[in-house]
Amino acid sequence: MTAGVGEHPAPAARLTGGDAPADPDPDSGDVAAGTMRVDADLVELFRLASHDENPLHVDPDYARATSFGEPVVYGVLGALTALAGLAPRPGRVPGRLKVRFPGPVLRGRDYRREVVADDPGGSGPAEVRLLYGAQPTLAVKVDFVEGTLYRDWPRRAAPWAARATARPARLSDLHDGDQIPAGYQPGWPALARLVDRLGLAARGFGPQQVAVLAWTSYLAGMEAPGRASLLADIAIEYRPGNEAERFEAEAVIDRVHPRFRMLTLTGAVRSPALTATATVRVFHRPDVEAPDVAVLRALLRPGGADRSGGAAGRLVGTTALVIGASRGLGAAIAQALALAGSVVYAGFHRSGAQAAAMRDALGDDAGRVHLMPGDAADPAWCRRMRDQIVAERGGIDVLVLNACPPPMKVPLTDGSDEVAASYIRAALGLVQTPLTVFAEPVARGGGSIVGISSRWVAEPEAGWFPYVTAKTATEGLVRAAAAEHRQGRWAVLRPTRLRTAFNATPMTADVGEPVEPVAAALIAHLSRPGEAGRFHIVG
């Protein structure tokens, strides 16, 4: 989930780092509607302000193993960047605020900020949305009231120590009525810089209003559920202060909804400028286990009741290259090939920790796996791999094309064209480039080339047309390559929905088939004698 938006109706918001324009005047309206992006420096500023160290936002290796495939911008930070698009409203402060998070905001991508309603002098609510192409990712609605904005923060701090790491709570660890450790103090200097950076004071949000939002981010991202957090929505009611001397916060798990893997958190804040009550609904993201090598061994053992037909031994001594081998189905295929006797070159881009874990899980068979980091869409990398493998092994017998960006949900509507095109280009590059480099030498030696497709090619689901299009094109590329290189054996694997990180969402935690039988079925196909030039659909 991949590149920019199609139309830029107004100058881009000044939220980026690097070569971005200077920060806006905090009392101006310069950052109104148009396109905006959130880059790493703004994420770092929010991390310092909120003390939210959730790895989904700050740890690229962790985030790559999730369904998002890369770090996700803090939901609250996305909401603040949306609020920066409102017109200035002197003498008004928020009374009620609601935020919904229908999709992720990712770093360094252009989002369209759409101001749905904004009446700075009237009594109507303000509403702002962020969209990626035509896909809504965030919506904020605010009812403003007359009030005095305090631009300062409390100088007296209650004793409190932030968590260093997010709580690794399982869903079963969380219960109705559980008290969340009381207390919270944002990083006030960083938070004040954030308020100035986004021009929020002119929009009625001073440090103490923003501190309440930062607290909800910390509450969900670090405490309940912690590491597995994925915000669904936030509702806050602000009222005038009650002369509290310092910022104080407390919260409880109001209810656990196991069916939806969701928690409802409720809490309250007191500070010199305001009091606030908050309701936060947060999903518990499911963990996805790595392929089970013991299961693969059982499926591949000769003569057993397995999916390989007991023929896996025919691959002993062969050489395989798996593109996209670090996790999920690609990891299972690489492990199954090694267990079947192949020497496996495992290609991966940035998931080094997952690739090493995949190899090491093989135990005594780990020596047959060679890790090959690099970008499969880079022709130079592919040529280096080809030359290295041919020099070391004499040739390549099996090529598996598994690499693909995380599937992205995008409706087929006006405004989604460039977003979809960007995704499709990225996905096809991971198939087309390796084919241009490896097809001829693999086919010339009578080897097998397999493209990993999806059952959605034949039975698509609504809302996923970039992914369906990319997989359909993958099948077309493999078919076209087979027509040009008839000495090889060609196939596409069409698995059904699998239990992998790509599909690990709260609503689909128990949906999908395990990867091990699919990998074993591919080994069975590769082990059977086959006619050169034939194209097969497996699965």
N, C-alpha and C positions, 0 to 999 in steps of 0.2 A: 504494500500500500504505500504515486510515483511521479510525476513531474508537475508542471505548472498548469494554470488555468488558461482558458481560451481568450477571454475578453478582459481588458483592463479599463473599466469605465472611468477611473479616476486615478490620480497619482498614487503610487504604492505607499502604504503606511510606513513610517520611519521606525521600524522595529528590528531591523537587521543589524548584524555586526559587519566586520570586514570593511568593505568599501561603501557602507551605507551612508546616507546623508547624516548630518548632525542631528542630535536629539531634538525633538520639538520643544517649543516654548510651552511650559506646563500650563500657561494661562491662555493658550491659543486654541484654535479649532483646526490646526493643520493636519491632524491625523484622522480625518473623517473617512467616509466610505471609500471603497476601492479595493485594491489588492493589498495583502499583507503577508508577511512570513515571520516566523519565529526562528531565530538562529541560536547557536550554542551559547553566545554570550548572555542573551536574555534568559535562557534556561538556567545558566549558572547563577545569575543574579537572583532569580526566584528561589533556587535551591538554598542560597545563603539567607534569603529573607524568611523562608518557611521552615527550614530545617527538615524538609521532606527529602529523604535519601533513598526513596524507593528505586530499586534497580531498573524498573521498567523505563525510568526517565533518565538515569544517569550512568547505567552500565551497558555499553553497546553489546558486549558478549552475552549478557543475560537477555537483553531485548531481542537479539537475533534468534534466540531459541523459542520465542513466543510467536503467536499468530501474526504479530505486527512486523516481525523481521528486522526491526530497527527501533531505536529509542523513540518513545512517544512524549510529546510535549505535555507537561502538567496540565490537567484539565482546567484548574483554576487559573493558570497563566493564560491559557487560551481564552477564558472568559474575560480576563482583564484586558487583553489585547482587543477583544470585541468591544468592550465598553469604551475604549479609547476612540472609537469611531463616533460617539455621540457628540452633539453640539454642547458647548459650554453652557452651564446653568448656574450662575451665581445665586447664592442664597437658598439653594436646594440641596438636599442630601437624600440618600436612599432610605425608603421606609420598608419596602419589601423587595426581595430579589429572588429570582428563580433561574437556575441554570440547568439545561439538559445537555447530555453528551451522547448523541446518537452515533458518533463516529470519532476516530482518532484525529488529532492534529499532529503532524510529523514535522520535524525540523527541516528548515531550508526549502520548504515548498510554498508556492504561491496559493493563497486562499482568497476567495472573494468575501469581503466583509459587506454584508447587505444590511443596511439600516432599514428595518421594516416600519418602525414608528419612532418618531422623535419630536416631542413638543416641549422644548425647554421652558417655555413660559406658561404652559397649561397644566391641566391636571391629569392628562392621559398618560398611560404607561409608555416607557421607551422599550424598544425591542430591537435586538441585533442578532444576526445569524452569521456564522462562518460556513462557507460551502467550498468543497473541493470539486471543481467542475460543477455538476448538478447535484452532488451528494452532500446533504447537510451533515456537518460534523459537530456543531455546537449552536445552542440558542440561549440567549440571555434576555430576560424580561425584568424591568425594574419599575417600581412605583416610587416616584420621588415625592418628598414632602418639604415644606419650608423648614429651614433649620440653619444653624451656624456650623460651618465646617472648621474643625480643629486640624491645623496643619502640623501639629506637634505630636509627639508620642509620650506615653507615661514615663517619667524619669525614675520612678520606683519600680523595681522588678521583684516579683515573687520568686522564691527559691524554686528552681526547676532545672532538670538536666534532660536534654533531648536524647532520644535513642540514637545510637551510632549506626545501627542497621535496622532495617524493617523487620517487624515481627513475622516469623515464618509460620503463621497459624494455619492449621488445617480447618476446613469448614466444621468438622466435628469438635474442634476445640472451642468454638464460639457458641454462646448460649444467651437466650433472652435474659435481660436484667444484668448482664455482666457489666461491672463498673470499669470504665477506661481510666487509667491513671490520671489523676487530676493535675491541672497546671499546664501552662504553655506560655512561652515567650518567643515571639518571632525575633529574627535578627533585625532589630529596629533600624539601624543605619542602612542596611541593604534594602529593607522594605521602603524606607523613605526615598532612596535612589530609584527604586522601581516605580513608585508613585510619580516622581518627577519625570522619569524616562518616558512614561506612557501618557503624561499629561492628565492623570486621573483626578487631581484636585479640582481642576476646572470642571470636571464632570460630576462633582459631588462626592468623590471617594478619596478621603484622606488616609493617612497611615492607619488610623484605628479601624476604619471600615474595611480596609484591605487586610488588616491583621486578622479579622474574623474569617475572611475567605482563606487566608494562608493557614489558619488553624484547621479548617475543614480538610484541607489537603493533607496536612500532617496527620490528622486524626485517622483518616481512611488509609493513607499510604504507609504509615508507620505503625499504627496500633491495631486497628480493626477493619479489615483483616490483616493489614500490613502488606507484606511482599506480594500477595495475590490480588491486591486491590485493583479495581477498575470502576471508576466513578460512573454512576447512572444519572443522578441528579442531585441538586443542592437547593434547599429553600431556606432563606434567612429573613428574619424580621428584625429590623433595627428600631430602637427607641432611644430617646435622649438619655444621657448619662445620669447616674445617681450619686455622683461625687465619690466614686471609688478612687482610691489613690493609685491603683496599679491595674494592670491587665490580668484578669483571672478567668480561667475556663475549666469547665467540667463536662463530662459526657458519659453516656451509657449506651450499651447495645439494647435498643428498644425491642427489636425482634429479629430473629433469624428465620429466613424463608428457604429451607433446604431445597425445595422443588426448583426454585429459580436461582439457587446459589447466590442469594442476595442477603445483605444485612440492612436494617434500618437503624441508623444512629441518631440519637437526639442529644442536644447539649445546649449550654448557655454560657455567655460571656458577659463579664462586667469590666468596664474600663472608665476612665474619667470622662470620655466624650460620649459614651453610649453604653447601652445594654443590648444584647442580641440573643435570640434563640435560633437554633439551627436544626434542620432535619437533613440528614445525608443518607441517600440510598447508594449502596456500593455493591458491586458484584465481587464474588470470590472466583478469580480465574483458576481453572483447573490446571494441574500440572500434567505434563505428558511424559510418560516413562520412555526411556530409550528402548530400542528393540532388545528382546530377550534372547541372548545367545543360546541358552539352554533349550528354548523352544525351537530355535532354528536348527540346532543339532538334532533334535528329535525328529523334525520334519524331513531332514536331509539324510537320515541314516539309511544305508542300503537295506532293502528288504522290508522296511517298516511300513506301517500304514501312513504313508506320507504323501505330500503333494509333488515330490520330485520323481516318483516312480522308481526310486532306488537307483536312478541313473546318474546321480551327481558325480560319481567317481570318474565319469568320462571327461570331466573338466580338469582333472589333475594335470598340472604342467602348463596349462594355458595362461595367457596374459590378458587381463581385463583392465579397462579404464572406465571408471564410473565418474561422470561429471555431476557434482552435487551429491557428495557422499557423506556429509558430516552428520546428518540427522534424518529422522523419519524414514520414509521408504528407501531413500538413497543409502542411508546407513545400513538398513536391513539387507539391501541388495549387495552392498560391498561385503558385509559380513558373510552372507550366504555364499557368495562366490569364493571367498577365502576358505570357508569350511568345506566347499566342494573341491578344493584343490587348486584353485587359480591363484596366481600372483596378481594382486590387485593394486592398481595405482588409483588412489582416492583423491579426486579433485574437489576442492572447496575454495571459497573466496575468503571470508573473514571469520568463519566459525572454527578457529583453531582448537579451542578447548573441547568442543563437541567432537571434532574429528579425532583428536587424540583419545578421547574416551571411547569412541566407536572402535578404534583399533585395539586399545588396551583390554576392552571387554572380551576379546577373543582368546585371551590367555596364551596357551601354547601355540595357537595359530596366528597370533598377532604379527609374527615376523613376515607373513605373506602380504601384509598391507603396507604400502608406501604412501605417505601423505604428501600431496602435491598442492600447496596453496597457490591461488592465483585466480584471475578473472577469465572465465571461459569465453566471454564475449570479446576478449582481446586476441586478435590473430597471432600476435607475437608470442603470447603465453602458449597458445595451442601448438605453435610450431616448435617451441622449446620442448614441450612435453612429448610431442611426436618424436623428435630427434633423440631425446633422452631415452624414451622407452624402446625405440628401435635399436639404439646402441646397446642398451642393457639386456634386452630380451629377444632381439631379432625381429620383432613384429608385435602386432596387437591382434588378438583373437576375438575379443568382445569389447564393444563400445556401448555404454549405457548413457543416454542423454536425459538426465533427471533434473538438472538445475532449472529453477523457475522462481521469479519473484513471488512473494506471498500474494495469494489471490486477493483482489480488491473488489469490494461491492460498489458498483456504480450503475445507476439506472440509465437506461437507454433513452435519454431525454436531451433536449436542447441545452447546450452548455457542457456536455460531458465528452465532446469529441476529442479535444486535445489531451485530456486526462487519460482517456481510453487508449488513444494512439500512442502515448508515451509508454504506457504499460505494455502494450502489444509489442512495440519496438524492443523494449528491454527483454521481454520473454523470448521473442524470436531470436534475438542476438545470441542467447545462451544455447540455442539449438543450431542455428544456421552457421555461425562461425566454426564451431567444432566440426560440423559436417563438411565444410569446405576444406578443412585441413586433414581430417582423419578418414573420411569416407573412402577415398581411393586406396590408401594403404591397407585398411582393414578389409575392404572388399577384395582387393587383389589377392590377398592370402586366403580367401574363402571364409573370412570371419563373419561374425554376427553384429549387426547394429540394431539397437533397440531404442526407440523414443518413448518416453513416459508421457502418456496422455491421461485422459480422465473419462469416466463413464458419462460425464456431463456433455461430452461431444455428441453423444447419441440422445441423451435425456437431460437437456440443460435445465437449470433452475433460474428463475427470474432474478434479475438484479446483478448477475455476475458476467455480463456479456464480454468484458475485456478478457477475463480468464478463459471463458469458453472459446472465444475467437482465437486466442493464442494457442490453446491446445488443438483446436481444429487445424490451424495453420501448421502446427508441429507435425500433425499426421500428414498433411500435404507435403511438407518438406521431406519427410522420410520416404513417402511414396515416390516423389520426384527423384530423390537421390537413388532409390532402388532402380528406377528406369535407366539411370546413367551408369550405374556400377552393378552390373548383373552378376558379377562373380560372387557377391556377398549374399548373406542371408539377412533379411530385413523384417522388422516387426515393430509394432507399437503395443505397449502394455496399457490397457484401459481398466485400471482398478476402480472400484466403487469408492464412496467416501471412506476415508481412512482415519484412524485415530493418530493424527500427527499434530505437530505444533501449528501447522497452517489452519487446522480445524478446531483448535483448542479454545473455544469460547464458552462462556458460562452457560449459554443455552444449548450447546451441542456437546457438553462434556461426556455424555454417554452415547453419543451417536458415532457411528463409523465402525469399520472392521479393523482388526489388528493387522500390522504390516507384515508379520512373519509369514503367514500363508501365501501372501502375494509374492514375496521374494522367493519362496520355495517353488511357486508355480512358474516363475520366470526361469529358475534353475532347471526345472523339468523341460521347459521349451528349449533352452540352450543345449541341453544334454542330448536331445533327440536328434538323430540324423535328419538332415533337411536338404531340400533341393536348392541349389544356388539360384538367385534371381527371384525367388518367391517372396511375397509380402504376406505377413500374418498379423492378425489382431489377436492378442493374448488377453484373456480375462473376460 
